[in-house]
């Protein structure tokens, strides 16, 4: 049996649906916080069990009988808390007898990263390496972040943000398919994969140009000082913690942490990875 955590989230749900295209439902198990949210999967024959990363007894039941477990990283901003939760899930999977644990990591996973989640992913990778066979899928930066960064750019014609650097924005659908393929592979990669990225690395000036093309509305890039941006965020009612979190992303991008473009994702998919332009066209059109 293949067990996937976070099966109702943006990435986890796509992974499960990709698995359902490839193996019988009875070979798939999912772990979710609220089993009711996965009733549609249970109706298709998927084993659904409720569990939380910090509840060992529930995790033991969720991972029972699993040959492989894919731990989909949780959206926890604090790096230490995220690493603690992910370590607990890894330990539970191994205690349940899983032959291999897979984990959705980040392309910039490093203890030295200026982006706090990347530090948490690095800690989890270290924990995985200290145990049995594992695969850490170093996912490219999710392209779904871009609409958040755009703010009201389509209305004002200005994409305002601190200085940034190129990012190899990557689509959830591509990453989900790659995860499903790796989970089912006869000989999956051992250890961290190369970065699983989109085909291009674009900074926000590039994004503004693409947005202009796909929307038909002129959008220009406006760079503001870090402190001014934080002040503007506070004036807009954004919590300080959320603003500092996002600023860490800008600082890491301008240090080049997300600029790598690698062919591994396309190789896993057997086709080109989806460029940000296509993803933005879908976002602008509401598809």
Backbone as CSV, one residue per row, in Angstrom:
resi,resn,N_x,N_y,N_z,CA_x,CA_y,CA_z,C_x,C_y,C_z
1,UNK,0.838,-1.205,0.000,0.000,0.000,0.000,0.867,1.246,0.000
2,UNK,0.399,2.278,-0.723,1.062,3.575,-0.768,0.224,4.561,0.036
3,UNK,0.837,5.210,1.025,0.103,6.148,1.874,0.630,7.559,1.651
4,UNK,-0.301,8.496,1.491,0.027,9.897,1.250,-0.588,10.745,2.360
5,UNK,0.196,11.619,2.968,-0.337,12.518,3.985,-0.845,13.800,3.315
6,UNK,-1.619,14.564,4.072,-2.098,15.843,3.548,-2.868,15.700,2.253
7,UNK,-3.692,14.656,2.166,-4.294,14.274,0.882,-5.419,15.176,0.415
8,UNK,-5.793,16.180,1.211,-6.821,17.120,0.757,-6.242,18.508,0.506
9,UNK,-4.918,18.636,0.612,-4.262,19.915,0.358,-4.021,20.135,-1.128
10,UNK,-3.441,21.296,-1.451,-3.213,21.643,-2.861,-2.349,20.615,-3.571
11,UNK,-1.275,20.194,-2.934,-0.382,19.227,-3.566,-0.845,17.799,-3.315
12,UNK,-1.158,17.472,-2.064,-1.533,16.104,-1.722,-2.723,15.598,-2.509
13,UNK,-3.732,16.448,-2.706,-4.922,16.012,-3.445,-4.572,15.668,-4.885
14,UNK,-3.686,16.452,-5.467,-3.269,16.187,-6.844,-2.446,14.899,-6.934
15,UNK,-1.620,14.659,-5.923,-0.825,13.429,-5.913,-1.734,12.209,-5.874
16,UNK,-2.733,12.252,-5.013,-3.650,11.111,-4.890,-4.394,10.875,-6.200
17,UNK,-4.860,11.931,-6.829,-5.577,11.750,-8.096,-4.653,11.205,-9.179
18,UNK,-3.386,11.606,-9.151,-2.430,11.052,-10.100,-2.189,9.575,-9.826
19,UNK,-2.143,9.204,-8.555,-1.992,7.787,-8.198,-3.206,6.981,-8.666
20,UNK,-4.396,7.549,-8.519,-5.609,6.843,-8.916,-5.649,6.568,-10.411
21,UNK,-4.912,7.349,-11.190,-4.817,7.100,-12.625,-3.876,5.939,-12.940
22,UNK,-3.120,5.497,-11.901,-2.054,4.540,-12.165,-2.190,3.206,-11.426
23,UNK,-2.836,3.217,-10.260,-2.966,1.981,-9.486,-4.387,1.877,-8.938
24,UNK,-4.834,0.662,-8.606,-6.174,0.502,-8.029,-6.309,1.273,-6.719
25,UNK,-7.504,1.780,-6.463,-7.748,2.594,-5.276,-7.426,1.852,-3.991
26,UNK,-7.649,0.533,-3.977,-7.413,-0.224,-2.746,-5.937,-0.315,-2.379
27,UNK,-5.061,0.115,-3.262,-3.626,0.123,-2.956,-3.180,1.486,-2.420
28,UNK,-4.121,2.400,-2.262,-3.796,3.753,-1.819,-4.434,4.032,-0.464
29,UNK,-3.646,4.609,0.430,-4.159,5.068,1.713,-3.829,6.538,1.876
30,UNK,-4.661,7.257,2.604,-4.380,8.665,2.844,-4.522,8.976,4.327
31,UNK,-3.737,9.960,4.747,-3.796,10.466,6.114,-4.233,11.914,6.043
32,UNK,-5.336,12.238,6.723,-5.860,13.605,6.737,-6.272,13.961,8.166
33,UNK,-6.332,15.223,8.459,-6.730,15.626,9.809,-8.195,15.324,10.079
34,UNK,-9.030,15.525,9.074,-10.468,15.307,9.213,-10.915,14.347,8.122
35,UNK,-11.266,13.134,8.502,-11.635,12.112,7.522,-12.812,12.541,6.659
36,UNK,-13.683,13.383,7.182,-14.863,13.814,6.416,-14.469,14.574,5.154
37,UNK,-13.322,15.264,5.207,-12.901,16.037,4.033,-12.430,15.138,2.903
38,UNK,-12.179,13.876,3.200,-11.715,12.929,2.178,-12.770,11.874,1.871
39,UNK,-14.031,12.192,2.155,-15.116,11.235,1.896,-15.189,10.860,0.424
40,UNK,-14.860,11.806,-0.456,-14.892,11.512,-1.894,-13.852,10.470,-2.275
41,UNK,-12.741,10.447,-1.543,-11.716,9.432,-1.804,-12.147,8.080,-1.255
42,UNK,-12.732,8.085,-0.070,-13.233,6.841,0.509,-14.281,6.207,-0.406
43,UNK,-15.109,7.050,-1.024,-16.148,6.540,-1.921,-15.551,5.846,-3.139
44,UNK,-14.321,6.201,-3.473,-13.662,5.567,-4.617,-12.862,4.327,-4.219
45,UNK,-12.823,4.035,-2.912,-12.123,2.853,-2.449,-10.778,3.103,-1.807
46,UNK,-10.405,4.382,-1.662,-9.148,4.732,-1.001,-9.321,4.574,0.506
47,UNK,-8.307,4.036,1.173,-8.361,3.924,2.632,-8.093,5.295,3.248
48,UNK,-9.045,5.790,4.004,-8.933,7.117,4.615,-8.850,6.971,6.126
49,UNK,-7.798,7.572,6.710,-7.657,7.557,8.168,-7.251,8.937,8.658
50,UNK,-7.852,9.318,9.772,-7.569,10.631,10.349,-6.322,10.555,11.225
51,UNK,-5.459,11.545,11.068,-4.233,11.579,11.877,-3.642,12.973,11.851
52,UNK,-2.828,13.251,12.844,-2.093,14.504,12.946,-0.629,14.156,13.118
53,UNK,0.252,14.955,12.546,1.684,14.650,12.610,2.198,14.514,14.044
54,UNK,1.550,15.163,14.985,2.034,15.121,16.364,1.191,14.199,17.245
55,UNK,0.476,13.276,16.604,-0.311,12.277,17.331,0.194,10.894,16.920
56,UNK,1.191,10.343,17.634,1.823,9.081,17.233,0.847,7.917,17.077
57,UNK,-0.129,7.816,17.973,-1.072,6.688,17.889,-1.905,6.758,16.614
58,UNK,-2.361,7.944,16.279,-3.162,8.104,15.059,-2.311,7.854,13.823
59,UNK,-1.068,8.323,13.849,-0.183,8.102,12.707,0.100,6.621,12.513
60,UNK,0.248,5.891,13.606,0.496,4.452,13.509,-0.641,3.768,12.759
61,UNK,-1.874,4.183,13.046,-3.013,3.611,12.336,-3.065,4.042,10.883
62,UNK,-2.722,5.299,10.630,-2.769,5.813,9.263,-1.732,5.152,8.376
63,UNK,-0.582,4.789,8.960,0.511,4.213,8.174,0.527,2.687,8.208
64,UNK,-0.402,2.076,8.896,-0.438,0.614,9.023,-0.436,-0.053,7.645
65,UNK,0.468,-1.008,7.462,0.507,-1.789,6.230,1.121,-1.077,5.037
66,UNK,1.686,0.104,5.244,2.246,0.867,4.120,3.607,0.315,3.711
67,UNK,3.776,0.114,2.415,5.097,-0.222,1.880,5.920,1.047,1.720
68,UNK,5.254,2.092,1.261,5.891,3.392,1.100,4.952,4.471,1.618
69,UNK,5.537,5.468,2.257,4.767,6.610,2.764,5.345,7.878,2.163
70,UNK,4.468,8.707,1.621,4.871,10.018,1.129,4.388,11.068,2.126
71,UNK,5.329,11.688,2.809,5.012,12.750,3.765,4.999,14.069,3.003
72,UNK,3.812,14.603,2.807,3.674,15.903,2.151,3.881,16.975,3.210
73,UNK,4.896,17.789,3.025,5.263,18.758,4.059,4.103,19.695,4.372
74,UNK,3.932,19.955,5.657,2.833,20.796,6.123,3.193,22.277,5.990
75,UNK,2.181,23.100,5.844,2.389,24.547,5.701,2.550,25.177,7.076
76,UNK,3.725,24.969,7.677,4.039,25.515,8.996,5.180,26.507,8.818
77,UNK,4.954,27.779,9.144,5.953,28.805,8.864,7.196,28.686,9.732
78,UNK,7.019,28.327,10.991,8.164,28.226,11.894,8.993,27.008,11.526
79,UNK,10.261,27.210,11.175,11.109,26.129,10.685,11.283,25.026,11.720
80,UNK,11.469,25.392,12.987,11.675,24.390,14.029,10.416,23.563,14.245
81,UNK,9.263,24.218,14.269,8.005,23.495,14.458,7.717,22.578,13.268
82,UNK,8.019,23.074,12.061,7.806,22.258,10.867,8.684,21.012,10.907
83,UNK,9.955,21.195,11.255,10.859,20.056,11.316,10.416,19.043,12.363
84,UNK,9.923,19.532,13.495,9.436,18.627,14.550,8.270,17.790,14.041
85,UNK,7.310,18.437,13.373,6.146,17.723,12.858,6.546,16.702,11.797
86,UNK,7.439,17.097,10.914,7.842,16.194,9.841,8.675,15.026,10.368
87,UNK,9.508,15.291,11.372,10.271,14.190,11.990,9.324,13.167,12.605
88,UNK,8.282,13.654,13.254,7.316,12.747,13.877,6.648,11.861,12.833
89,UNK,6.300,12.449,11.698,5.664,11.667,10.632,6.636,10.649,10.057
90,UNK,7.875,11.047,9.863,8.894,10.121,9.346,9.098,8.960,10.304
91,UNK,9.230,9.274,11.581,9.447,8.224,12.576,8.266,7.263,12.636
92,UNK,7.062,7.805,12.536,5.868,6.950,12.587,5.802,6.045,11.369
93,UNK,6.179,6.563,10.213,6.159,5.755,8.999,7.148,4.602,9.108
94,UNK,8.304,4.893,9.634,9.310,3.831,9.765,8.905,2.828,10.844
95,UNK,8.321,3.320,11.918,7.867,2.411,12.975,6.761,1.493,12.479
96,UNK,5.980,1.978,11.503,4.892,1.176,10.949,5.397,0.145,9.940
97,UNK,6.699,0.208,9.620,7.282,-0.785,8.726,7.424,-0.359,7.279
98,UNK,7.241,0.919,6.990,7.393,1.383,5.609,8.813,1.119,5.121
99,UNK,8.912,0.556,3.920,10.223,0.247,3.358,10.961,1.508,2.904
100,UNK,10.196,2.514,2.503,10.793,3.779,2.055,9.875,4.926,2.449
101,UNK,10.491,6.015,2.882,9.753,7.243,3.185,10.140,8.290,2.150
102,UNK,9.137,8.890,1.546,9.348,9.986,0.618,8.842,11.269,1.269
103,UNK,9.426,12.391,0.875,9.120,13.661,1.552,9.185,14.792,0.531
104,UNK,8.204,15.693,0.584,8.233,16.842,-0.320,9.048,17.962,0.312
105,UNK,10.252,18.116,-0.182,11.192,19.105,0.324,11.145,20.355,-0.568
106,UNK,12.222,21.119,-0.570,12.258,22.395,-1.291,13.560,22.507,-2.066
107,UNK,13.489,23.150,-3.211,14.664,23.278,-4.062,15.844,23.949,-3.358
108,UNK,15.567,24.803,-2.380,16.630,25.553,-1.707,16.920,25.019,-0.309
109,UNK,16.547,23.767,-0.033,16.750,23.208,1.302,18.193,23.381,1.765
110,UNK,18.364,24.120,2.852,19.705,24.385,3.384,19.569,25.020,4.751
111,UNK,20.439,24.619,5.656,20.459,25.244,6.983,20.822,26.726,6.896
112,UNK,21.496,27.113,5.795,21.963,28.494,5.661,20.999,29.369,4.874
113,UNK,19.851,28.839,4.473,18.918,29.605,3.652,18.378,30.825,4.388
114,UNK,18.095,31.873,3.625,17.446,33.056,4.187,15.925,32.900,4.206
115,UNK,15.430,31.783,3.632,14.004,31.490,3.605,13.733,30.419,4.641
116,UNK,12.991,30.745,5.692,12.875,29.852,6.843,12.362,28.447,6.502
117,UNK,11.377,28.270,5.610,10.955,26.895,5.310,12.082,26.036,4.751
118,UNK,12.987,26.637,3.996,14.096,25.874,3.432,15.002,25.333,4.533
119,UNK,15.115,26.076,5.633,15.905,25.590,6.765,15.210,24.396,7.421
120,UNK,13.873,24.487,7.550,13.120,23.370,8.112,13.222,22.122,7.257
121,UNK,13.159,22.296,5.934,13.289,21.150,5.036,14.669,20.507,5.168
122,UNK,15.695,21.326,5.326,17.042,20.791,5.493,17.132,19.931,6.748
123,UNK,16.516,20.397,7.830,16.534,19.627,9.076,15.819,18.293,8.901
124,UNK,14.710,18.300,8.175,13.983,17.050,7.945,14.796,16.103,7.076
125,UNK,15.458,16.629,6.067,16.305,15.784,5.221,17.421,15.124,6.040
126,UNK,17.989,15.875,6.969,19.037,15.304,7.825,18.477,14.152,8.655
127,UNK,17.258,14.330,9.157,16.634,13.274,9.951,16.342,12.054,9.086
128,UNK,15.873,12.277,7.893,15.619,11.167,6.973,16.904,10.398,6.680
129,UNK,17.985,11.121,6.477,19.261,10.487,6.114,19.807,9.627,7.247
130,UNK,19.392,9.908,8.465,19.891,9.145,9.610,19.165,7.820,9.784
131,UNK,18.107,7.601,9.000,17.331,6.371,9.126,17.485,5.467,7.912
132,UNK,16.357,4.933,7.424,16.387,3.995,6.323,16.303,4.672,4.967
133,UNK,15.959,3.897,3.930,15.860,4.431,2.568,14.858,5.586,2.501
134,UNK,15.225,6.647,1.766,14.329,7.790,1.650,14.561,8.513,0.333
135,UNK,13.555,9.258,-0.049,13.653,10.150,-1.201,13.095,11.501,-0.792
136,UNK,13.882,12.540,-0.940,13.423,13.904,-0.669,13.216,14.599,-2.010
137,UNK,11.973,14.875,-2.324,11.628,15.538,-3.583,11.831,17.035,-3.400
138,UNK,12.893,17.561,-3.990,13.215,18.976,-3.806,12.407,19.824,-4.790
139,UNK,11.179,20.068,-4.410,10.239,20.764,-5.287,10.647,22.203,-5.556
140,UNK,10.445,22.611,-6.802,10.647,24.006,-7.160,9.634,24.889,-6.451
141,UNK,9.926,26.180,-6.402,9.049,27.119,-5.701,7.670,27.120,-6.365
142,UNK,6.633,26.938,-5.551,5.280,26.826,-6.088,4.846,28.105,-6.814
143,UNK,4.386,27.923,-8.044,3.940,29.060,-8.850,2.674,29.699,-8.300
144,UNK,1.955,28.995,-7.447,0.750,29.576,-6.844,1.078,30.760,-5.933
145,UNK,2.355,30.938,-5.604,2.768,32.100,-4.805,2.679,33.383,-5.618
146,UNK,2.835,33.271,-6.930,2.915,34.468,-7.771,1.662,35.333,-7.682
147,UNK,0.455,34.782,-7.802,-0.730,35.655,-7.686,-0.768,36.437,-6.374
148,UNK,-0.280,35.829,-5.291,-0.226,36.535,-4.008,0.734,37.724,-4.098
149,UNK,1.877,37.520,-4.769,2.861,38.594,-4.889,2.371,39.711,-5.804
150,UNK,1.487,39.369,-6.737,0.985,40.381,-7.667,0.120,41.419,-6.972
151,UNK,-0.598,40.978,-5.933,-1.498,41.905,-5.252,-2.524,42.461,-6.226
152,UNK,-2.645,43.790,-6.264,-3.613,44.427,-7.169,-2.941,44.994,-8.410
153,UNK,-1.874,44.326,-8.876,-1.092,44.826,-10.012,-1.937,44.993,-11.266
154,UNK,-2.891,44.102,-11.478,-3.719,44.212,-12.681,-4.640,45.427,-12.626
155,UNK,-4.933,45.898,-11.431,-5.786,47.080,-11.277,-4.972,48.367,-11.317
156,UNK,-3.846,48.376,-10.604,-3.030,49.588,-10.504,-2.029,49.720,-11.635
157,UNK,-1.686,48.599,-12.272,-0.658,48.616,-13.308,0.742,48.615,-12.737
158,UNK,0.874,48.386,-11.420,2.195,48.376,-10.785,2.356,47.127,-9.922
159,UNK,3.428,46.407,-10.156,3.771,45.242,-9.339,4.835,45.724,-8.345
160,UNK,4.393,46.033,-7.154,5.253,46.665,-6.155,5.733,45.646,-5.134
161,UNK,7.054,45.564,-4.958,7.643,44.603,-4.011,9.101,44.959,-3.800
162,UNK,9.731,44.412,-2.754,11.169,44.625,-2.562,11.970,44.021,-3.708
163,UNK,13.242,44.377,-3.768,14.133,43.800,-4.774,14.116,42.286,-4.649
164,UNK,14.150,41.594,-5.788,14.078,40.140,-5.792,15.092,39.584,-6.781
165,UNK,15.031,38.282,-6.978,15.899,37.622,-7.944,15.112,36.569,-8.691
166,UNK,15.742,35.891,-9.640,15.023,34.900,-10.450,14.578,33.687,-9.638
167,UNK,13.391,33.183,-9.983,12.810,32.016,-9.325,12.317,31.060,-10.408
168,UNK,12.635,29.789,-10.262,12.179,28.792,-11.240,10.798,28.287,-10.825
169,UNK,9.795,29.144,-10.993,8.423,28.861,-10.575,7.928,27.553,-11.189
170,UNK,7.252,26.739,-10.357,6.884,25.385,-10.756,5.431,25.095,-10.405
171,UNK,4.727,24.387,-11.284,3.316,24.124,-11.114,3.014,22.935,-10.219
172,UNK,1.953,23.039,-9.438,1.534,21.944,-8.559,1.218,20.671,-9.345
173,UNK,0.553,20.801,-10.486,0.179,19.610,-11.249,1.412,18.821,-11.674
174,UNK,2.445,19.527,-12.138,3.680,18.854,-12.549,4.337,18.155,-11.368
175,UNK,4.418,18.843,-10.253,5.072,18.274,-9.077,4.287,17.090,-8.524
176,UNK,2.974,17.161,-8.590,2.142,16.049,-8.110,2.342,14.814,-8.972
177,UNK,2.366,15.007,-10.278,2.580,13.862,-11.162,3.959,13.252,-10.932
178,UNK,4.970,14.099,-10.765,6.321,13.601,-10.507,6.382,12.833,-9.196
179,UNK,5.673,13.328,-8.174,5.657,12.640,-6.879,5.001,11.278,-7.006
180,UNK,3.879,11.212,-7.725,3.185,9.932,-7.911,4.066,8.945,-8.662
181,UNK,4.705,9.421,-9.707,5.590,8.543,-10.477,6.746,8.027,-9.618
182,UNK,7.292,8.908,-8.793,8.421,8.503,-7.939,7.957,7.530,-6.865
183,UNK,6.797,7.776,-6.291,6.258,6.889,-5.257,6.073,5.474,-5.795
184,UNK,5.702,5.361,-7.061,5.433,4.057,-7.665,6.646,3.440,-8.367
185,UNK,7.717,4.204,-8.497,8.878,3.744,-9.265,9.506,2.501,-8.647
186,UNK,9.978,1.613,-9.500,10.629,0.396,-9.008,11.901,0.743,-8.241
187,UNK,12.652,1.692,-8.765,13.890,2.119,-8.110,13.899,3.646,-7.997
188,UNK,13.173,4.203,-7.035,13.144,5.666,-6.898,14.496,6.214,-6.478
189,UNK,14.693,7.482,-6.725,15.942,8.142,-6.354,16.200,7.977,-4.866
190,UNK,17.466,7.786,-4.514,17.850,7.688,-3.116,18.377,9.034,-2.651
191,UNK,17.842,9.515,-1.526,18.282,10.793,-0.992,17.578,11.956,-1.665
192,UNK,18.139,13.159,-1.535,17.516,14.331,-2.157,17.628,14.264,-3.679
193,UNK,16.556,14.626,-4.360,16.600,14.719,-5.809,17.276,16.029,-6.213
194,UNK,17.661,16.154,-7.485,18.009,17.495,-7.976,16.769,18.382,-7.875
195,UNK,16.930,19.692,-7.951,15.753,20.560,-7.904,14.752,20.196,-9.002
196,UNK,13.482,20.065,-8.620,12.415,19.742,-9.569,11.741,21.058,-9.945
197,UNK,12.190,21.640,-11.037,11.813,23.019,-11.339,11.095,23.178,-12.670
198,UNK,10.459,24.340,-12.790,9.910,24.764,-14.057,11.040,25.034,-15.041
199,UNK,10.695,25.360,-16.302,11.715,25.479,-17.345,12.464,26.804,-17.370
200,UNK,11.992,27.799,-16.621,12.603,29.131,-16.660,12.725,29.694,-15.254
201,UNK,13.685,30.590,-15.082,13.811,31.334,-13.829,13.491,32.795,-14.130
202,UNK,12.426,33.293,-13.506,11.954,34.646,-13.785,11.924,35.482,-12.515
203,UNK,12.410,36.722,-12.619,12.228,37.636,-11.500,10.912,38.389,-11.707
204,UNK,10.572,39.276,-10.776,9.278,39.941,-10.857,9.188,40.934,-12.017
205,UNK,10.325,41.434,-12.495,10.289,42.266,-13.702,9.856,41.413,-14.887
206,UNK,10.388,40.185,-14.950,9.962,39.253,-16.000,8.479,38.920,-15.851
207,UNK,8.061,38.686,-14.610,6.658,38.359,-14.347,5.751,39.496,-14.803
208,UNK,6.161,40.739,-14.546,5.359,41.889,-14.963,5.203,41.908,-16.482
209,UNK,6.273,41.588,-17.202,6.195,41.563,-18.667,5.259,40.448,-19.144
210,UNK,5.379,39.265,-18.521,4.499,38.162,-18.894,3.049,38.510,-18.583
211,UNK,2.821,39.104,-17.434,1.470,39.481,-17.038,0.884,40.504,-18.012
212,UNK,1.703,41.417,-18.472,1.255,42.382,-19.474,0.810,41.672,-20.741
213,UNK,1.595,40.686,-21.168,1.276,39.949,-22.389,-0.012,39.143,-22.266
214,UNK,-0.148,38.424,-21.150,-1.286,37.499,-21.042,-2.585,38.200,-20.664
215,UNK,-2.474,39.374,-20.031,-3.685,40.083,-19.595,-4.109,41.184,-20.561
216,UNK,-3.153,41.656,-21.371,-3.449,42.782,-22.245,-3.473,44.108,-21.512
217,UNK,-3.062,44.109,-20.240,-3.024,45.337,-19.438,-1.573,45.623,-19.071
218,UNK,-1.103,46.854,-19.265,0.294,47.160,-18.933,0.558,47.065,-17.432
219,UNK,1.609,46.334,-17.080,2.028,46.193,-15.682,3.524,46.466,-15.620
220,UNK,3.937,47.386,-14.760,5.361,47.668,-14.612,5.829,47.279,-13.223
221,UNK,7.076,46.921,-13.147,7.682,46.510,-11.875,8.144,47.733,-11.112
222,UNK,7.763,47.832,-9.839,8.171,48.927,-8.964,8.893,48.322,-7.767
223,UNK,10.150,48.707,-7.570,10.953,48.192,-6.460,10.896,49.170,-5.296
224,UNK,10.592,48.643,-4.111,10.568,49.483,-2.913,11.572,48.942,-1.894
225,UNK,12.027,49.808,-1.036,12.947,49.439,0.046,12.278,48.421,0.975
226,UNK,13.074,47.521,1.525,12.536,46.489,2.420,11.719,47.092,3.558
227,UNK,12.278,48.086,4.213,11.601,48.678,5.364,10.307,49.380,4.957
228,UNK,10.344,50.053,3.805,9.130,50.709,3.325,8.047,49.679,3.012
229,UNK,8.479,48.556,2.408,7.520,47.501,2.085,6.900,46.937,3.357
230,UNK,7.713,46.720,4.393,7.186,46.223,5.662,6.189,47.213,6.257
231,UNK,6.509,48.493,6.159,5.611,49.518,6.690,4.293,49.529,5.913
232,UNK,4.390,49.385,4.595,3.185,49.361,3.772,2.327,48.138,4.095
233,UNK,2.971,47.006,4.326,2.250,45.792,4.688,1.532,45.974,6.027
234,UNK,2.223,46.580,6.986,1.616,46.810,8.292,0.413,47.744,8.172
235,UNK,0.538,48.776,7.337,-0.558,49.722,7.145,-1.769,49.051,6.503
236,UNK,-1.486,47.995,5.723,-2.569,47.264,5.072,-3.168,46.199,5.977
237,UNK,-2.627,46.084,7.207,-3.167,45.124,8.160,-2.575,43.741,8.094
238,UNK,-1.473,43.589,7.363,-0.823,42.280,7.271,-0.028,42.044,8.555
239,UNK,-0.195,40.890,9.203,0.564,40.606,10.433,2.068,40.665,10.194
240,UNK,2.791,41.138,11.197,4.244,41.292,11.067,4.911,39.964,10.706
241,UNK,4.484,38.891,11.351,5.097,37.594,11.076,4.953,37.180,9.631
242,UNK,3.800,37.433,9.049,3.569,37.081,7.650,4.441,37.924,6.729
243,UNK,4.584,39.202,7.035,5.414,40.084,6.208,6.883,39.693,6.285
244,UNK,7.364,39.400,7.489,8.758,38.982,7.647,9.022,37.671,6.910
245,UNK,8.062,36.775,6.951,8.169,35.501,6.241,8.357,35.748,4.743
246,UNK,7.516,36.604,4.170,7.599,36.888,2.739,8.875,37.638,2.391
247,UNK,9.290,38.541,3.265,10.528,39.274,3.013,11.717,38.316,2.965
248,UNK,11.683,37.276,3.785,12.742,36.267,3.727,12.814,35.610,2.368
249,UNK,11.658,35.432,1.722,11.632,34.868,0.382,12.312,35.811,-0.609
250,UNK,12.005,37.125,-0.501,12.640,38.099,-1.400,14.157,38.113,-1.200
251,UNK,14.583,38.104,0.053,16.017,38.138,0.329,16.716,36.899,-0.207
252,UNK,16.072,35.745,-0.047,16.664,34.513,-0.554,16.708,34.506,-2.076
253,UNK,15.669,35.044,-2.709,15.644,35.048,-4.175,16.728,35.949,-4.737
254,UNK,16.946,37.095,-4.097,17.993,37.974,-4.636,19.394,37.460,-4.309
255,UNK,19.481,36.491,-3.416,20.759,35.806,-3.174,20.948,34.622,-4.125
256,UNK,19.953,34.397,-4.991,20.071,33.345,-5.994,19.657,31.969,-5.529
257,UNK,18.962,31.877,-4.395,18.638,30.559,-3.844,17.614,29.783,-4.673
258,UNK,16.814,30.493,-5.471,15.753,29.816,-6.226,15.974,29.906,-7.732
259,UNK,17.187,30.223,-8.145,17.440,30.514,-9.564,17.783,29.282,-10.400
260,UNK,18.006,28.145,-9.750,18.413,26.944,-10.492,17.265,26.447,-11.374
261,UNK,17.596,26.121,-12.613,16.666,25.456,-13.525,17.283,24.103,-13.860
262,UNK,16.521,23.036,-13.626,17.061,21.688,-13.779,16.116,20.846,-14.641
263,UNK,16.647,19.930,-15.447,15.791,19.124,-16.332,15.138,17.918,-15.669
264,UNK,15.434,17.654,-14.404,14.964,16.412,-13.777,13.443,16.289,-13.764
265,UNK,12.736,17.374,-13.481,11.274,17.302,-13.448,10.731,16.895,-14.815
266,UNK,11.223,17.524,-15.870,10.763,17.176,-17.218,11.077,15.720,-17.540
267,UNK,12.225,15.250,-17.085,12.598,13.851,-17.325,11.652,12.902,-16.607
268,UNK,11.280,13.235,-15.377,10.335,12.399,-14.636,8.965,12.374,-15.310
269,UNK,8.569,13.518,-15.864,7.256,13.633,-16.482,7.217,13.037,-17.889
270,UNK,8.371,12.980,-18.529,8.404,12.537,-19.917,7.872,13.597,-20.865
271,UNK,7.897,14.859,-20.438,7.426,15.995,-21.226,7.982,17.267,-20.597
272,UNK,7.921,18.387,-21.313,8.422,19.639,-20.721,7.605,20.051,-19.493
273,UNK,8.284,20.619,-18.523,7.571,21.183,-17.374,6.807,22.425,-17.835
274,UNK,5.725,22.731,-17.144,4.845,23.832,-17.549,5.477,25.184,-17.214
275,UNK,5.592,26.074,-18.189,6.175,27.399,-17.901,5.202,28.288,-17.140
276,UNK,5.745,29.272,-16.447,4.915,30.178,-15.658,3.907,30.905,-16.537
277,UNK,4.278,31.195,-17.755,3.353,31.911,-18.649,2.016,31.173,-18.769
278,UNK,2.073,29.859,-18.955,0.846,29.063,-19.086,0.048,29.109,-17.797
279,UNK,0.745,29.030,-16.672,0.067,29.062,-15.378,-0.577,30.431,-15.115
280,UNK,0.079,31.497,-15.530,-0.480,32.838,-15.358,-1.680,33.057,-16.282
281,UNK,-1.616,32.508,-17.492,-2.761,32.616,-18.400,-3.996,31.997,-17.755
282,UNK,-3.804,30.827,-17.125,-4.928,30.151,-16.455,-5.426,30.978,-15.278
283,UNK,-4.493,31.569,-14.515,-4.887,32.369,-13.352,-5.651,33.614,-13.772
284,UNK,-5.180,34.295,-14.822,-5.819,35.529,-15.274,-7.216,35.246,-15.854
285,UNK,-7.349,34.112,-16.546,-8.620,33.788,-17.168,-9.596,33.137,-16.191
286,UNK,-9.101,32.786,-14.983,-9.951,32.171,-13.982,-10.148,30.698,-14.174
287,UNK,-9.325,30.055,-15.011,-9.466,28.610,-15.238,-8.901,27.817,-14.082
